[in-house]
Amino acid sequence: MDNKYISTSLQFGKRVPKLVQKNLPLYLACIIFFIFLSKTGSIGAPKITDVLKRELYTQSTTSVLGSQFPRKIWQTWKVDPLEFSARDLTVARTWVLKNPGHRYEVLTDNNDMYYVELHFGPTGFNRPDIVFMYRSLTAKIIKADLLRYLIMYVEGGVYADIDVEALKPIDRFIPDRYHERDVNMVVSVEIDQPYFKDHPILGRKSMSFCQWTFMCKPRLPVMMRLVDNIIHWLNDVAKKQGVPISEIALDFDEVISGTGPSAFTIAILAEMSKKTGKHVTWDTFHNLAESKLVGGILVLPVEAFAAGQGHSDSGNHYSRGALAKHHYHASGWPSSHPRYSHPVHGEVEKCNWDVECVKLWDYSKALFEKLPVEEQEKQIREKEEERRIAQMEAEAEALKAAEAAKVQSPNVFGS
């Protein structure tokens, strides 16, 4: 035997305690037995390695998606809740009162950038393109749309616009026939008007899911793909307009299709198609009478989050299925991104998806375009005068009502 090997063995023997040396055969036998079990498994019992693998997989999956939705409620607004107006506070409190077991948080214009930098900067997901885009944007509605998607990707839970009232507890979002572990996202139909899908103005927004209220688990791929789509679209818009991101100009329909409900819907349908291996279209959700789970995304009927719209068979807020109520008092963004308004016939959206009204609007617009330029200009002047007189009358009525209220109010200080 090699002298070097003998020397090494002797040195090792001196270092190992005698008790360990005495029991070394037993230790080796245990190790061999453990390896044997892990390779073959005992009769009727799972392999130890399989158990370990399943445990590790469960832990890794749960840490990302989890079997339950995070008990969080998120809103975004200009100011902190301590500075909410009475109207905003009344609506926002409904979420807390109906969901006492949930955490409630509001991101504001003062801390949103910090949030984005924290989670998407070098110490977070390391997405400098997202941080740059959010910092560059000046269009508030675009930032609001993008921020809700970023929050839901990071945190999950429920997102609701500041002017959305909770009618029922969040526990009612998932019907009893579904298990929470099988659902990754909950949305509601908003607009279900496929009849208008080819209309030049209404078409792109005629079939959509509601994004003023929705619920999802964190780290959903669909949320990040939606964010990536928006960033690509914004860069493309800036390139076409020949301006930096901070100076892009967008109209109402571009906002809706670029970051709003239309973009939201396209991303969700694409995710459903990917998950199911089938091409999922809006036909799956047209005239939806009860909830439907497709590819882990639970779609609720229109009355759930979008009742009382006067179209899409949305019902009213007193129905059993109505879960939230949109008050629209914070929806002033179209003033900065106006809809198309015909100089004589106004906005087709005022028809509120009524078929006959839209047909009349289309017909009147087509007739107008056939008129001589002089006649068109005459009709425009007449319409502008009508609007001016109507505005003056409305202002007079408002002043009269204010004066009447002042007279009728009691003198609290006495005479």
C-alpha positions in Angstrom: 0.0 0.0 0.0 1.2 3.5 -0.8 3.0 5.1 2.2 1.4 8.5 1.5 -2.1 6.9 1.7 -1.2 5.1 5.0 0.1 8.4 6.4 -3.0 10.3 5.4 -5.3 7.6 6.9 -3.4 7.6 10.2 -3.7 11.4 10.4 -7.4 11.3 9.6 -7.9 8.5 12.3 -6.2 10.7 14.9 -8.5 13.6 14.1 -11.8 11.6 14.2 -13.2 10.9 17.7 -13.1 7.2 18.7 -17.0 7.2 19.2 -17.4 8.3 15.5 -14.9 5.7 14.4 -16.8 3.0 16.4 -20.2 3.9 14.8 -18.9 4.7 11.3 -20.3 1.4 9.9 -23.8 2.2 11.2 -23.6 5.7 9.7 -22.6 4.2 6.3 -25.5 1.7 6.5 -28.0 4.5 7.2 -26.7 6.5 4.2 -27.0 3.5 1.9 -30.5 2.8 3.2 -31.6 6.4 2.6 -30.2 6.3 -1.0 -32.0 3.0 -1.6 -35.4 4.5 -0.5 -34.9 7.6 -2.6 -34.2 5.4 -5.6 -36.9 2.8 -5.2 -39.4 4.1 -2.7 -41.2 1.9 -0.2 -44.3 -0.1 -1.1 -47.3 2.2 -1.5 -45.3 5.3 -0.4 -44.0 8.1 -2.6 -40.3 8.5 -3.2 -38.5 10.8 -0.8 -37.1 12.7 -3.8 -40.6 13.1 -5.3 -41.9 14.5 -2.0 -39.0 17.0 -1.8 -39.5 18.0 -5.5 -43.3 18.6 -4.9 -42.6 20.5 -1.8 -40.1 22.8 -3.5 -42.4 23.3 -6.5 -45.3 24.1 -4.3 -43.2 26.7 -2.4 -41.9 28.3 -5.5 -45.3 28.5 -7.2 -47.0 29.8 -4.1 -44.4 32.5 -3.7 -45.3 33.9 -7.1 -49.0 33.2 -7.7 -50.3 31.5 -4.6 -53.6 29.7 -4.2 -55.3 32.8 -2.8 -55.6 36.4 -4.0 -53.7 38.9 -1.8 -56.1 40.7 0.6 -55.1 44.1 -0.7 -57.2 47.0 -2.2 -55.3 49.5 -4.4 -56.4 52.9 -5.6 -54.5 55.8 -7.2 -55.3 59.5 -6.9 -53.9 63.0 -6.9 -53.7 63.2 -3.1 -53.3 61.1 0.0 -56.6 59.8 1.6 -56.1 62.3 4.5 -56.7 65.0 1.9 -59.6 63.4 0.0 -62.7 65.5 -0.7 -65.9 64.5 1.1 -67.2 62.8 -2.1 -64.0 60.8 -2.7 -63.8 59.8 0.9 -67.4 58.6 1.1 -66.8 56.4 -2.0 -63.4 55.1 -1.0 -64.6 54.1 2.5 -67.0 51.6 1.1 -64.0 49.4 0.2 -62.7 49.4 3.7 -66.1 49.0 5.4 -67.1 46.1 3.3 -63.7 44.4 3.4 -62.3 44.9 7.0 -59.8 42.0 6.5 -58.1 43.7 3.5 -55.2 46.2 3.5 -56.1 49.4 1.8 -53.5 51.6 0.0 -53.5 54.6 -2.2 -50.6 55.7 -4.5 -50.6 59.4 -5.2 -49.0 61.9 -7.6 -46.4 62.4 -4.9 -45.2 58.9 -4.4 -46.0 57.0 -7.6 -42.6 57.6 -9.1 -40.9 56.3 -6.0 -43.0 53.1 -6.2 -42.1 52.5 -9.8 -38.4 53.1 -9.2 -38.4 50.9 -6.2 -40.0 47.9 -7.9 -38.7 48.3 -11.5 -35.3 49.9 -10.8 -32.0 48.1 -10.3 -33.0 46.6 -6.9 -36.4 45.4 -8.2 -37.2 43.9 -11.6 -34.5 45.9 -13.2 -36.6 47.3 -16.0 -35.0 50.7 -16.9 -37.3 51.0 -19.9 -40.4 51.0 -17.6 -38.9 53.5 -15.2 -37.8 55.8 -18.1 -41.2 55.6 -19.7 -43.2 56.4 -16.6 -40.9 59.3 -15.7 -41.2 60.7 -19.2 -45.0 60.6 -19.5 -46.9 63.8 -18.9 -50.4 62.5 -20.0 -52.0 61.7 -16.7 -54.5 59.2 -17.9 -51.8 57.2 -19.6 -49.8 57.2 -16.4 -52.9 56.2 -14.4 -53.5 53.2 -16.7 -49.9 52.1 -16.7 -49.6 52.5 -12.9 -52.6 50.2 -12.2 -51.0 47.5 -14.4 -47.7 47.8 -12.7 -49.2 47.7 -9.2 -51.2 44.6 -10.1 -48.1 42.9 -11.5 -46.1 43.5 -8.4 -48.7 43.2 -5.7 -51.9 41.7 -7.0 -55.2 42.1 -5.1 -58.1 44.4 -6.2 -57.7 47.6 -8.1 -60.5 50.2 -8.2 -60.7 53.7 -9.6 -61.2 56.4 -7.0 -64.8 57.0 -8.1 -65.8 53.3 -7.9 -68.0 52.3 -4.9 -67.9 48.8 -3.4 -71.5 47.4 -3.4 -70.6 43.9 -2.1 -67.6 42.4 -0.3 -64.7 41.2 -2.4 -65.4 37.6 -1.3 -68.4 37.8 -3.6 -66.2 38.3 -6.7 -65.7 34.6 -7.2 -68.9 32.5 -7.3 -69.0 29.4 -5.0 -68.8 27.0 -7.9 -65.1 28.0 -8.5 -62.1 27.3 -6.4 -59.8 30.3 -5.7 -56.7 28.3 -6.6 -58.0 27.8 -10.2 -58.6 31.6 -10.7 -55.7 34.0 -11.4 -57.7 37.0 -12.5 -61.2 38.4 -12.2 -62.7 40.8 -14.7 -66.1 42.0 -15.8 -67.6 42.8 -19.2 -67.9 46.5 -19.8 -69.1 47.0 -23.3 -70.7 44.2 -25.3 -71.8 45.8 -28.6 -70.3 43.6 -31.4 -72.9 45.0 -33.8 -70.7 48.1 -34.1 -67.4 46.3 -34.5 -66.9 47.8 -38.0 -68.0 51.3 -37.1 -65.2 53.8 -37.9 -65.4 55.5 -34.5 -67.1 53.0 -32.2 -65.6 49.8 -33.5 -62.4 49.7 -31.5 -64.3 50.2 -28.2 -67.4 48.1 -28.9 -66.2 44.9 -27.1 -64.2 45.3 -23.9 -63.6 44.2 -20.4 -63.8 46.7 -17.5 -60.5 48.0 -16.1 -61.8 50.5 -13.6 -62.2 47.5 -11.3 -60.5 44.1 -11.5 -58.7 41.6 -9.3 -55.6 39.4 -10.0 -52.8 37.5 -8.4 -49.3 39.0 -8.5 -46.7 38.4 -11.2 -49.3 37.4 -13.9 -47.6 37.3 -17.3 -50.6 38.9 -18.9 -50.0 42.1 -16.8 -46.3 42.4 -17.9 -47.2 41.7 -21.5 -49.8 44.4 -21.4 -47.1 46.8 -20.0 -44.7 45.8 -22.7 -47.3 46.4 -25.4 -48.0 49.8 -24.0 -44.3 50.8 -23.9 -43.9 49.6 -27.5 -47.0 51.5 -28.6 -45.9 54.8 -26.9 -42.5 54.6 -28.4 -44.1 54.0 -31.8 -46.4 57.0 -31.3 -43.5 59.3 -30.3 -41.5 58.2 -33.3 -44.5 58.8 -35.7 -45.2 62.2 -34.2 -41.5 63.1 -34.2 -41.6 64.2 -30.5 -40.3 62.9 -27.2 -42.6 60.8 -25.0 -43.4 63.9 -22.9 -44.9 65.7 -25.9 -47.0 63.1 -27.6 -50.6 64.1 -28.3 -53.4 61.5 -28.0 -57.2 61.7 -28.7 -59.8 59.8 -26.8 -59.9 56.8 -29.0 -56.1 56.5 -29.0 -56.1 56.4 -25.2 -58.8 53.8 -25.1 -57.1 51.5 -27.7 -53.5 52.2 -26.5 -53.7 51.8 -22.7 -57.4 51.7 -21.7 -60.1 49.0 -22.0 -59.4 48.0 -25.5 -55.7 47.4 -24.9 -56.6 45.6 -21.6 -59.1 43.4 -23.5 -56.7 42.5 -26.3 -54.1 41.4 -23.8 -56.5 39.2 -21.9 -57.9 37.5 -25.0 -54.4 36.8 -26.1 -53.6 35.3 -22.7 -56.7 33.1 -22.8 -55.7 31.9 -26.2 -52.2 31.0 -25.1 -53.4 29.2 -22.0 -56.1 27.2 -23.7 -54.3 26.5 -27.0 -57.4 27.8 -28.8 -58.1 31.2 -30.5 -60.4 32.9 -28.0 -62.5 35.8 -29.4 -65.2 38.1 -28.0 -67.8 35.7 -29.2 -67.1 33.6 -26.1 -68.4 36.4 -23.9 -71.1 38.0 -26.0 -74.4 38.1 -24.1 -72.7 36.5 -21.1 -75.4 35.5 -18.7 -73.2 33.9 -16.0 -69.5 33.9 -15.1 -67.1 32.0 -17.3 -63.6 30.7 -16.5 -61.2 30.6 -19.4 -57.5 30.0 -19.1 -57.5 30.9 -15.4 -59.3 34.2 -16.0 -62.7 34.5 -14.6 -65.1 36.8 -16.6 -68.1 38.1 -14.8 -71.3 39.4 -16.6 -71.5 43.1 -17.3 -73.6 43.9 -14.3 -70.8 42.9 -11.9 -68.6 46.0 -12.3 -70.4 48.0 -15.0 -74.1 48.0 -14.1 -76.3 50.9 -14.9 -74.7 52.0 -18.2 -77.9 51.9 -20.2 -76.4 49.5 -22.8 -74.9 46.1 -23.1 -77.8 44.6 -21.0 -76.0 46.0 -18.0 -79.0 46.0 -15.7 -78.9 48.2 -12.5 -77.0 48.5 -9.3 -79.7 46.9 -7.2 -79.4 43.5 -8.8 -77.8 40.6 -6.9 -74.9 40.4 -9.3 -73.9 44.1 -9.1 -70.6 44.2 -7.1 -69.3 47.8 -7.8 -70.7 51.1 -8.9 -68.8 53.6 -11.1 -69.7 57.2 -10.3 -67.6 58.7 -13.1 -66.9 61.9 -11.1 -63.1 61.4 -11.5 -63.4 60.7 -15.2 -62.5 64.2 -16.5 -59.6 63.1 -18.6 -61.5 63.3 -22.0 -61.2 67.1 -21.7 -57.5 66.7 -22.4 -58.0 63.9 -24.9 -61.2 64.8 -26.7 -63.5 62.5 -28.6 -64.3 63.1 -32.2 -67.1 65.7 -32.3 -68.8 66.6 -35.6 -69.1 70.4 -35.9 -72.9 70.1 -36.4 -73.9 66.7 -35.1 -71.6 66.3 -32.1 -70.3 63.1 -30.6 -71.7 59.7 -31.7 -70.9 58.4 -28.2 -73.9 60.4 -26.9 -76.1 57.8 -28.6 -74.9 55.5 -25.9 -74.8 52.5 -28.3 -78.4 52.9 -29.4 -78.6 51.4 -32.9 -81.1 53.8 -34.4 -79.4 56.9 -33.0 -76.0 55.8 -34.4 -77.6 55.1 -37.8 -79.1 58.6 -37.8 -75.8 60.2 -36.8 -74.0 58.3 -39.6 -76.6 59.3 -42.1 -76.6 63.0 -41.1 -72.8 63.1 -41.2 -72.7 61.6 -44.7 -75.3 64.1 -45.9 -73.3 67.0 -44.4 -70.2 65.9 -46.2 -72.0 66.1 -49.6 -73.1 69.7 -49.0 -71.3 72.6 -50.7 -68.6 74.2 -48.5 -70.7 77.4 -48.2 -73.7 75.4 -46.8 -71.5 73.5 -44.4 -70.0 76.7 -43.0 -73.5 78.1 -42.6 -74.8 75.1 -40.7 -71.7 75.2 -38.5 -72.3 78.9 -37.7 -75.9 78.2 -36.8 -75.0 75.3 -34.6 -72.3 77.4 -32.8 -75.0 80.1 -32.1 -77.4 77.5 -30.8 -74.7 76.2 -28.4 -73.8 79.7 -27.2 -77.4 80.5 -26.4 -77.9 77.2 -24.7 -74.8 77.8 -22.5 -76.0 81.3 -21.6 -79.4 79.9 -20.6 -77.8 77.1 -18.5 -75.6 79.6 -16.7 -78.6 81.8 -16.0 -80.5 78.9 -14.6 -77.6 77.9 -12.4 -77.3 81.4 -11.0 -81.1 81.6 -10.3 -80.9 78.2 -8.5 -78.0 79.5 -6.4 -79.8 82.7 -5.4 -82.9 80.7 -4.5 -80.9 78.4 -2.3 -79.3 81.4 -0.6 -82.7 82.9 0.2 -84.1 79.6 1.6 -81.1 78.8 3.8 -81.8 79.6 7.4 -79.8 82.3 9.2 -77.9 80.3 11.8 -76.7 83.4 13.6 -80.2 84.8 14.1 -81.4 88.3 13.3 
